[in-house]
């Protein structure tokens, strides 16, 4: 893999980790709210899991190619 591609993946990983952390904060706040929309909370948790899967995939790709 080219250096340019690796840098692109690293940049993307940073973005995904930030989004994952932000979602974690939102989910934590919403779980404290007794009037939380459970469906929305489920969607956010699902998105967070999907992000984690993508992060793990990209991390392994970067590790294998460096």
Secondary structure, 3 states (H helix, E strand, C coil): CCHHHHHHHHHHHHHHHHHHHHHHHHHHHHHCCCCCCHHHHHHHHHHHHHHHHHHHHHHHHHHHHC
